[in-house]
Amino acid sequence: MVNTVTNIVILDDYQRVAMNSAEWDLIPGVNSGSVKISTLDTPLVYDAIDPLVSDAHILVTMRERTWFSSSLLGHLPQLRMIAGTGRRQANVDLDAATTRGILICTTDSGIASTIELTWGLILAIARRIPQHDKALRDNKWQAFEEIQRNTLNADPLLAGTELRGKTLGLLGVGRIGGGVARLGSAFGMDVIAWTPNLTDKRAFELGISRVEREVLFRTADIISLHVPLNENTKGIVGFDEIAMMKPSSILVNTSRGPIVDEKALINGLKEHHIWGAGIDVFDQEPLPPDHQLLGFPNVVLTPHIGYVSAENYSIMYQQCVENIVNFLAGEPSRVLNREVLNNDSLI
């Protein structure tokens, strides 16, 4: 680096845990002051970039919380490395970063946290846990507001529903979807799945049934999404798919927001095409305070925390430390855009 001090900025440290999640002092120069580490615990303001960020040589990111467009990268003249977390860096304009000589490095990440959150959402909806919790705090015993309004016994599911004997439908059975499938079987559910490339061998390994997409939407009691976001999966759950679903069904998305057409989901909830939803990911993040999904009592929402756990943070941040150490030593590791390595002025 030309400067005497190398500036490292950790972005999006919402829970303020980054510095305690890894051994940052392993980076040469941290203790002597030739490397300075700063953290930001709020979302980046794109039209008023913090001077800490604009002067950074290395940025540490947390998954997809900040979008690095070509325009943003153009306002970061000192930036030489983005130490990303997770295997994919869909939040970075990779071509623009490569053109500017900015190295993008990745890390591993655990899958248990997302699998467990998926089941947390399913159980919360099926057993009405948020409603019962609130009612109990309001001194109401087994009588939350929806039940009190249910004078004609119009919705017997308000009491909650069991998972055993129900059908779990999965869109995607990779590492995360496969883990969700195994727990579904443990709950005594029949598990069915669809993806364009799902083989009979993979289905047999997981003990599940491979079905056509329409069959999945029409027959599953709970549908959980575990596909990556790309041109083929964007909006894959839309008006037609939600209209096929049972009125007693639950839709869960811990994958990526745009996989579900939010307008279709909101319409499906309003028209009672589905009974409930558990959503961890959204088209716009952070979710606006006036978003319509916040108004449905039969929807459980979490703020994109599928990957958020102390264990996962430790894995990702510690590997960021390793990547930074190797970068500063002239031996970059876990590089996503290796074309940049041909640039002799990288370090």
C-alpha positions in Angstrom: 0.0 0.0 0.0 1.2 3.5 -0.7 -0.2 4.9 2.5 1.6 4.3 5.8 -1.6 3.1 7.4 -3.8 0.4 5.9 -7.5 1.1 6.6 -9.8 -1.9 7.1 -13.5 -1.2 7.6 -16.0 -3.9 8.7 -19.4 -3.0 7.3 -22.9 -3.9 8.5 -21.9 -5.0 12.0 -25.6 -4.7 13.1 -25.2 -6.8 16.2 -21.8 -5.2 17.1 -20.2 -8.6 17.4 -17.6 -8.6 14.6 -14.6 -7.7 16.7 -15.3 -10.5 19.2 -16.0 -13.1 16.5 -12.5 -13.5 15.2 -8.8 -12.9 16.0 -8.3 -9.6 14.2 -5.0 -9.0 15.9 -3.5 -11.8 13.8 -3.4 -9.3 11.0 0.2 -7.9 11.0 0.2 -4.2 11.9 -2.9 -4.1 14.0 -1.0 -4.0 17.2 1.6 -1.6 15.9 -0.9 0.8 14.4 0.1 0.4 10.8 -3.2 -1.3 10.2 -6.4 0.4 11.5 -9.7 -1.5 11.9 -13.0 0.3 12.1 -16.5 -0.9 12.2 -19.9 0.4 11.1 -23.0 -0.9 12.7 -25.7 0.8 10.5 -26.5 0.3 6.8 -24.3 2.2 4.4 -25.9 5.5 3.2 -25.1 5.5 -0.6 -25.6 9.2 -1.2 -23.5 10.2 1.8 -20.7 7.7 2.0 -18.9 7.6 5.4 -15.3 8.9 5.0 -14.2 5.7 6.8 -15.5 3.8 3.8 -14.3 6.1 1.1 -10.8 5.9 2.5 -10.8 2.2 3.1 -8.2 -0.1 1.5 -10.0 -3.3 2.6 -13.7 -3.7 3.3 -15.1 -6.6 5.2 -18.8 -7.3 4.3 -21.5 -9.4 5.9 -23.2 -11.4 3.2 -25.5 -9.2 1.0 -26.2 -6.4 3.4 -24.5 -3.8 1.2 -24.8 -3.7 -2.6 -21.6 -2.7 -4.4 -22.6 -1.3 -7.7 -20.2 0.0 -10.3 -21.2 3.5 -9.2 -20.4 2.8 -5.5 -17.1 1.2 -6.4 -16.2 4.3 -8.4 -16.5 6.3 -5.1 -14.0 4.1 -3.3 -10.6 5.1 -4.9 -8.4 3.4 -2.2 -10.2 0.1 -2.2 -8.1 -2.9 -3.1 -9.9 -5.8 -1.5 -13.4 -6.8 -0.5 -13.3 -9.6 2.1 -16.7 -11.0 1.6 -18.5 -13.6 3.7 -20.1 -16.6 2.3 -19.5 -18.5 -0.9 -21.4 -16.2 -3.3 -20.9 -12.5 -3.6 -24.1 -11.6 -5.4 -24.0 -8.1 -3.8 -20.9 -7.1 -5.8 -20.7 -6.0 -9.4 -18.0 -8.5 -10.1 -17.1 -7.2 -13.6 -16.8 -3.6 -12.2 -14.7 -4.8 -9.3 -12.4 -6.8 -11.6 -12.0 -3.8 -14.0 -10.9 -1.6 -11.1 -8.5 -4.2 -9.8 -10.4 -4.9 -6.6 -9.9 -8.4 -5.3 -13.0 -10.2 -4.0 -12.4 -13.0 -1.5 -15.0 -15.4 -0.1 -15.4 -17.7 3.0 -17.2 -20.8 3.9 -20.4 -20.6 5.9 -22.4 -23.1 7.9 -25.8 -24.3 6.9 -27.3 -25.3 10.3 -28.4 -21.8 11.2 -30.6 -21.5 8.0 -32.0 -25.0 8.4 -32.9 -24.3 12.0 -34.5 -21.0 11.3 -36.6 -22.6 8.6 -38.0 -24.9 11.1 -38.3 -22.2 13.7 -40.6 -20.3 11.2 -42.6 -23.4 10.4 -43.2 -24.2 14.0 -44.0 -20.6 15.0 -46.7 -20.4 12.3 -48.1 -23.9 12.8 -48.3 -23.6 16.6 -49.2 -19.9 16.7 -46.3 -19.2 19.0 -46.0 -15.4 18.4 -49.7 -14.9 19.0 -49.8 -17.0 22.2 -46.7 -15.2 23.5 -48.3 -11.8 23.0 -51.6 -12.9 24.5 -49.9 -14.3 27.6 -48.1 -11.0 28.1 -51.5 -9.2 27.7 -52.9 -11.5 30.5 -55.0 -13.6 28.0 -54.9 -17.3 28.5 -55.2 -19.3 25.2 -57.3 -16.5 23.8 -55.3 -14.2 21.4 -57.2 -11.6 19.3 -57.8 -13.8 16.2 -59.4 -16.5 18.4 -61.7 -13.9 20.0 -62.9 -12.8 16.6 -63.5 -16.3 15.4 -67.1 -16.4 16.7 -68.4 -18.6 13.9 -65.6 -21.2 14.1 -64.6 -20.2 10.6 -61.0 -21.2 11.1 -60.3 -24.2 13.3 -56.6 -23.9 12.4 -56.4 -20.9 14.7 -55.8 -23.3 17.5 -52.6 -24.4 15.7 -51.8 -27.5 13.6 -49.5 -30.4 13.9 -46.8 -31.3 11.5 -46.9 -35.1 11.8 -48.7 -36.6 8.8 -48.6 -33.4 6.8 -46.8 -33.0 3.4 -43.7 -30.9 3.2 -42.9 -29.6 -0.3 -39.4 -28.3 -1.0 -38.2 -26.2 -3.9 -34.5 -27.0 -3.8 -32.8 -29.9 -2.1 -29.1 -28.8 -2.0 -27.2 -28.6 1.2 -29.8 -26.5 3.0 -32.9 -28.0 1.4 -31.6 -31.5 2.0 -31.1 -30.7 5.7 -34.7 -29.3 5.9 -35.9 -32.5 4.3 -34.2 -34.8 6.8 -35.8 -32.9 9.7 -39.2 -33.0 8.0 -38.9 -36.8 7.9 -38.0 -36.8 11.6 -41.2 -34.8 12.3 -43.1 -37.6 10.6 -43.9 -35.6 7.5 -44.1 -36.9 3.9 -41.5 -34.9 2.0 -41.8 -34.1 -1.7 -39.5 -32.0 -3.8 -39.1 -30.4 -7.2 -36.2 -28.8 -8.9 -35.3 -29.0 -12.7 -32.3 -31.1 -12.0 -33.5 -33.3 -9.1 -32.5 -36.9 -9.8 -34.1 -40.1 -8.5 -30.8 -40.9 -6.9 -30.7 -37.7 -4.9 -34.4 -38.1 -3.9 -33.7 -41.7 -2.7 -30.6 -40.5 -0.7 -32.9 -38.1 1.2 -35.8 -40.4 1.5 -38.1 -38.1 -0.3 -40.4 -38.2 -3.4 -39.6 -36.3 -6.6 -42.7 -34.7 -8.1 -43.7 -32.2 -10.8 -43.8 -28.5 -9.7 -47.6 -28.2 -10.1 -48.1 -31.3 -8.0 -45.9 -29.8 -5.2 -47.9 -26.6 -5.1 -51.2 -28.3 -5.2 -50.5 -31.0 -2.6 -48.0 -29.7 0.0 -49.2 -28.4 3.3 -46.0 -26.5 3.9 -43.8 -25.2 1.0 -40.2 -24.2 1.8 -37.9 -22.5 -0.7 -34.2 -23.4 -1.0 -33.1 -22.4 -4.5 -30.4 -19.8 -5.4 -31.6 -16.5 -6.9 -30.9 -16.3 -10.6 -32.7 -15.4 -13.8 -34.5 -18.8 -13.7 -35.7 -18.6 -10.1 -36.6 -14.9 -9.8 -40.4 -14.8 -9.3 -40.7 -18.6 -9.5 -43.4 -18.4 -6.9 -46.0 -16.0 -8.4 -49.7 -15.5 -8.6 -50.3 -18.8 -10.4 -48.3 -20.9 -7.9 -49.9 -19.3 -4.8 -53.3 -19.8 -6.3 -52.6 -23.5 -6.6 -51.8 -23.9 -2.9 -54.2 -25.2 -0.3 -56.0 -22.6 1.7 -54.6 -24.3 4.8 -51.0 -24.2 3.5 -47.9 -22.3 4.7 -45.2 -20.8 2.6 -41.7 -20.3 4.0 -38.8 -18.4 2.3 -35.4 -18.4 3.9 -33.6 -18.2 0.5 -33.8 -14.9 -1.3 -36.7 -12.4 -1.4 -37.1 -12.0 -5.2 -37.7 -15.7 -5.6 -41.3 -14.9 -4.4 -43.4 -12.3 -6.2 -44.2 -10.2 -3.1 -47.4 -8.8 -4.7 -48.6 -12.3 -5.3 -47.8 -13.3 -1.8 -49.6 -10.3 -0.3 -52.6 -11.0 -2.6 -52.6 -14.7 -1.6 -52.7 -13.7 2.1 -55.5 -11.2 1.5 -57.6 -13.6 -0.5 -56.9 -16.6 1.8 -55.2 -18.6 -0.9 -52.8 -19.6 1.8 -53.1 -19.8 5.6 -49.8 -18.3 6.6 -46.2 -17.5 5.7 -42.8 -17.3 7.3 -40.5 -14.9 5.6 -36.8 -14.1 6.3 -35.9 -12.4 3.1 -37.4 -9.6 1.1 -37.2 -7.6 -2.1 -36.1 -4.5 -0.2 -33.8 -4.9 2.8 -34.1 -3.4 5.4 -37.8 -3.9 5.2 -39.7 -0.5 5.1 -41.7 0.2 8.3 -44.9 0.5 6.3 -44.6 -2.7 4.3 -47.9 -4.6 3.9 -46.4 -7.9 5.1 -46.1 -6.3 8.6 -49.9 -6.1 8.8 -50.7 -9.8 8.6 -51.1 -11.7 11.9 -50.6 -15.0 10.2 -47.2 -14.1 8.9 -44.0 -14.5 10.9 -41.1 -12.2 9.8 -37.4 -12.2 10.6 -34.9 -9.7 9.3 -32.7 -11.9 7.0 -31.1 -13.8 9.9 -30.9 -17.3 8.3 -27.1 -17.1 8.4 -26.9 -15.1 11.7 -25.5 -17.2 14.5 -22.4 -16.8 16.7 -21.0 -20.0 15.2 -21.5 -18.9 11.6 -20.1 -15.4 12.3 -17.0 -17.0 13.8 -16.4 -19.2 10.7 -16.9 -16.3 8.3 -15.0 -13.5 10.1 -12.1 -15.8 11.0 -11.7 -16.8 7.4 -11.9 -13.0 6.5 -8.9 -12.5 8.8 -7.1 -15.4 7.0 -7.9 -13.8 3.7 -6.7 -10.4 4.7 -3.4 -11.8 6.2 -2.7 -13.7 3.0 -3.6 -10.6 0.8 -1.2 -8.4 2.7 1.4 -11.1 2.4 1.0 -11.1 -1.4 -0.6 -14.6 -1.4 -4.4 -13.9 -1.7 -6.7 -16.8 -0.8 -10.3 -17.9 -1.6 -10.3 -15.5 -4.6 -13.5 -15.1 -6.6 -12.1 -12.9 -9.4 -8.7 -14.4 -10.1 -8.2 -12.2 -13.2 -7.1 -9.5 -10.8 -4.1 -11.5 -9.7 -2.5 -10.6 -13.0 -2.3 -7.0 -11.8 1.2 -6.5 -10.5 0.1 -3.5 -8.5 -2.4 -5.4 -6.5 -0.7 -5.2 -3.1 
